[in-house]
Amino acid sequence: MPGNFLIGGSWANDVCVTWGGMSFQADGVEDGLDMLKNMFGHDLPGMYWPFVGCQRLFMVRCWEVQDNGQTVPKAQQMHTGPVLDVCWSDDGSKVFTASCDKTAKMWDLNSNQATQIAQHDGPIRTIHWIKAPNYSCIMTGSWDKTLKFWDTRSPNPMMSLQMPERCYCADVVYPMAVVATAERGLIVYQLENQPSEFRRIDSPLKHQHRCVAIFKDKQNKPTGFALGSIEGRVAIHYINPPNPAKDNFTFKCHRSNGTNTATPQDIYAVNAISFHPVHGTLATVGSDGRFSFWDKDARTKLKTSEQLDQPITACCFNNNGNIFAYASSYDWSKGHEYYNPQKKNYIFLRNAAEELKPRNKK
């Protein structure tokens, strides 16, 4: 039965999912929502698993999101440490989870069984499924400064690549992977035949990397990436641009209030970036509690949302770009003294069919 699938990650005890004015509370989610991943429109025999949530009470949860916006809790799995990232297999039958307990697991949704498939010497920060013509594997990036590739049938990695620093964020669009590390490291990997380091790039940003997302060209091939930092700025970077000085650029975002030295700006982290699968436009979300839509080719902003009372910590689109999902929760950017346990955490689903269309060229 075809369905809409969404993975979410959180730190909190109560998660609400809202769409078209409807919401529900799911017990067991406490602290912040850290990640959202989607897999919409796949067939799962005898099951319908449209919404999977991952939380830092060491739990991964699954909800059904119906066509009318109603949400129904379905199943859950556990880690022994906070869950930092999640991803889907290409056929939508499995969910992969990465945790501070230094393990990654594979959750088979048909059998509702989870098995360990990876192990690091430090917390696993990122996890991605790779589907190549000659192999399939899981890629894990860790704070132990390694990037490992795993055949889910074997307890040992297919390959382990050393990184100069801890992995902070990553993205994969075959045949490209991009990993951003501590100390503003930036490494591009090629995944054809077997994974290997392709290029190290001097960071176009001056502050700590927070998120990265690969974008495609008109032939649907990965051609560059967007990189977000804690300093309210995004870099658009092409791997092999005809004119690097012209084609690569940065822009400010997720800033508020003053615009000059007399009235300083409030500057917030860019927590997540997601590209629209049809239009190639992008969404950014930030610690200012807003999301913004952008047309990178026209170098213009399409929309900025009203401000929520908490940061927006994660976002993604479904496979046809009709739904934009984003999560609101405290991100600890101001320390524990600003944490308010009375504030609930939410995942919102928004109709994105029209708002992400590129700006008409004059």
Phi, psi and omega in degrees: 000124183294148182205172175258132186238134179217128174259133176231149178239140184210167176252012201239172185262340179225119177247131173249137173246125183236144177198124180060036177084003180253148180209163172214156177255131178245115181297147172103009177244115188231137185088216194257153176272119190255335185210148172226129174228149184235156171209095187252142170090012177271156176264128173238116185303122174073005183221161178218106190237066189286340187222119178243129182245142182238133187222161185269019158271026174071024189235147172242129185237156182231128175238153170267129173253112184277169183299331181271005179094352177294147180236139184229120177294141186240307188198170178206158175222165187235149162247173175259009176210169179305140179269123186258337182200159180214156174205169180252152165287164186293334180266000176077009182269346184224150175242136179247137186232142179239140191222161171292348176283008175074014179237160168238146182234156174247122180255111177277113185287336178291319181261349184059037178243140177243135180229146178287135181234352183208156180213134175235173176271356177216175177305142178267116186272325184226152176214134181218144174270133178243125176242102179253163179301328185248000177197160171228140181199173173253136174252125179240135176245133190233163171284358173275009175072028175235151172244119186240150181238131191232129162280123187296350179268355185235143179282348181253145181292146173294325184200148175227124181246131180280138175247157181289339183209181180293142177285125179255325179198160182201162172211153179226126165224105187306134008260036183237143169229143176233131179235129175252134186241177171299161182060029173060032175284150183212118184230132175256134178242146172257142189247000180291142182065292170208152184297142175203155178290131182259315185196143168257136188241135172293129184298133175282356181247151186263355183232173187306134177291141182239325184201155179214145178214131180278142174241161185248162174269187184290345175269010177068027177251142179297133187228348181183190182210158172252133184237126180250149182235175179285356185256030176058047182211145177235137174253132171259118188229122176270144182289313180228070183283147176299323181224089185305319183296330181267319188281324179273136182204167174235157175217151180277148178199168177052055176228156183210173177065234192296161181234003180214182185292334180288326177231088186300150177282150164272125184244131186238158178290146168272110189274334181199152177228138177217134179266140177292130186290344181254309188272340182077002172286173185223157175244140170238148175230150188218173179289354175280357179081022180233154165247151177225145176251140187224148170251103185291328182289321176273353181054054182215156177272135179266325184193147168232138184279169167293157183277131173275169182275001174220162177300154169262123193252346183200158178199161172192166174250156170281178192292334178257004174077011181278338184237131174249121180253136177213149187245139180241126178190170176288137183251008176066016182290340179253011177089172186292336184291342178263000178286127179241104183294347179283341180278129181274157178258142186228149164243123182255144173243123186238141175291118185243018186296324186253328191289340184261007178294141182299155176294134180295132179281136181276000000 
